[in-house]
Amino acid sequence: MSSWGNDSVTLTPDAIPQHGMIADALSWASSVLADSGIDEARLDAELLLAYALGVRRGELALRDEMAADELSRFVQLIQRRRQREPVPYIIGTQEFMGLTFRVTPDVLIPRPETERLVEATVEILRSPESRNGLRNGQNARRLADIGTGSGAIAISLARLLPDVQVYATDISEAALAVARENAERLGVRERVAFARGNCLQPLRQWGLQGQLQAMVSNPPYIPHSDVDSLPPEVSRYEPRIAWDGGADGLAFYRCLAAEAAEFLCPDGFIACEVGIHQSRAVCELFRRAGFARQEVIKDYGGIERVIIARGLGNEDVETIALCHCPIPRFPNAPHSRRPQP
Ligand SMILES: C[S@@+](CC[C@H](N)C(=O)[O-])C[C@H]1O[C@@H](n2cnc3c(N)ncnc32)[C@H](O)[C@@H]1O
């Protein structure tokens, strides 16, 4: 490990490239980040260099040199990344479902595995049975996103389903400010309503009892016992309220299971993301809350990631079906771990 490999050591001027050859700066930055324990050091270095130069990552190959002020900006960005600040917070954006979302430290960085939750929800809502989901007097199908953060799920659903009105909630006003801005920038502000409140309480204020065709959530689900094993990118930088799921990680699911039935219409469903090894416990919570059918959908890494619970008021024998069949990807969703500026 080099002298600047330790997080607490400041980069010394002699360790920093003194001239502006792009290839040298990239190789310096990759080795600094790798020495700091960052897995995808080269990718991060390229993303940050592209950001420093104000170009797309794919355009880096078109340039050989950079100016002194660009080099100095790049060195500062690398300094931040080696302190384990996530790239999306440094550059201020993250790709999700093929859309570019603004992110700040007030919101969780949307993850590629959450795209599976959006895909599964859209798949159901596009099915012929689900299309006649309009309640009396409604002119749009109504969905809710609980714990919206940056608005990634709510806004993606509104973009993919032109006939829906989405109600998005969060306990954090700072997160909602980011989500509203994203909805505005991505052109769906009129079809996504936002309100602050604990768990499902804002739905009551909106008078949505019995009105929702789907309730979607990616809740905080990290159990306290796992907190010590979180990477510094999460534990130091992402808002604790976005990932802390209580003693066993299931606190938020208990609230969803207890209250969702009040807001869903009889053929409505709840779709939520779960953490590793949580699918059985969450299915059981929904079964006990009166949802006769639960399905478990795996993410592209093979982890049971999404639960769909439905069949409210249905007395049929419950099924816990494990769906192995992949849901088709949407063409505009690249599933990239990182933004590709
Ligand atoms: C895991 S993050 C998900 C953010 C976003 N939906 C996504 O998938 O990228 C969970 C979100 O739930 C919010 N949250 C935490 N506790 C809450 C509560 N009691 N009521 C409502 N929202 C809450 C957090 O502020 C955070 O934005």
The ligand as an SDF file (V2000), in Angstrom:
LIG
                    3D

 27 29  0  0  0  0  0  0  0  0999 V2000
  -34.4920    2.5500    1.3890 C   0  0  0  0  0  0  0  0  0  0  0  0
  -34.9550    4.2490    1.2030 S   0  0  0  0  0  0  0  0  0  0  0  0
  -35.7800    4.1470   -0.3810 C   0  0  0  0  0  0  0  0  0  0  0  0
  -35.7280    5.4080   -1.1730 C   0  0  0  0  0  0  0  0  0  0  0  0
  -36.2750    5.2570   -2.6060 C   0  0  0  0  0  0  0  0  0  0  0  0
  -37.6530    4.7880   -2.5900 N   0  0  0  0  0  0  0  0  0  0  0  0
  -35.4080    4.3070   -3.4050 C   0  0  0  0  0  0  0  0  0  0  0  0
  -35.8190    3.1510   -3.5940 O   0  0  0  0  0  0  0  0  0  0  0  0
  -34.3270    4.7070   -3.8560 O   0  0  0  0  0  0  0  0  0  0  0  0
  -36.2670    4.3730    2.3780 C   0  0  0  0  0  0  0  0  0  0  0  0
  -36.9700    5.7190    2.4400 C   0  0  0  0  0  0  0  0  0  0  0  0
  -37.9810    5.6270    3.4790 O   0  0  0  0  0  0  0  0  0  0  0  0
  -38.0170    6.8410    4.2100 C   0  0  0  0  0  0  0  0  0  0  0  0
  -38.5420    6.5310    5.5440 N   0  0  0  0  0  0  0  0  0  0  0  0
  -37.8830    6.0280    6.6110 C   0  0  0  0  0  0  0  0  0  0  0  0
  -38.7060    5.8790    7.6570 N   0  0  0  0  0  0  0  0  0  0  0  0
  -39.9300    6.2990    7.2540 C   0  0  0  0  0  0  0  0  0  0  0  0
  -41.2100    6.3690    7.8820 C   0  0  0  0  0  0  0  0  0  0  0  0
  -41.3920    5.9840    9.1400 N   0  0  0  0  0  0  0  0  0  0  0  0
  -42.2440    6.8350    7.1600 N   0  0  0  0  0  0  0  0  0  0  0  0
  -42.0720    7.2240    5.8660 C   0  0  0  0  0  0  0  0  0  0  0  0
  -40.8990    7.1770    5.2230 N   0  0  0  0  0  0  0  0  0  0  0  0
  -39.8290    6.7170    5.8990 C   0  0  0  0  0  0  0  0  0  0  0  0
  -36.5810    7.3270    4.2010 C   0  0  0  0  0  0  0  0  0  0  0  0
  -36.5050    8.7140    4.4270 O   0  0  0  0  0  0  0  0  0  0  0  0
  -36.1020    6.9080    2.8250 C   0  0  0  0  0  0  0  0  0  0  0  0
  -36.2680    7.9370    1.8830 O   0  0  0  0  0  0  0  0  0  0  0  0
  1  2  1  0
  2  3  1  0
  2 10  1  0
  3  4  1  0
  4  5  1  0
  5  6  1  0
  5  7  1  0
  7  8  2  0
  7  9  1  0
 10 11  1  0
 11 12  1  0
 11 26  1  0
 12 13  1  0
 13 14  1  0
 13 24  1  0
 14 15  1  0
 14 23  1  0
 15 16  2  0
 16 17  1  0
 17 18  1  0
 17 23  2  0
 18 19  1  0
 18 20  2  0
 20 21  1  0
 21 22  2  0
 22 23  1  0
 24 25  1  0
 24 26  1  0
 26 27  1  0
M  CHG  2   2   1   9  -1
M  END
$$$$
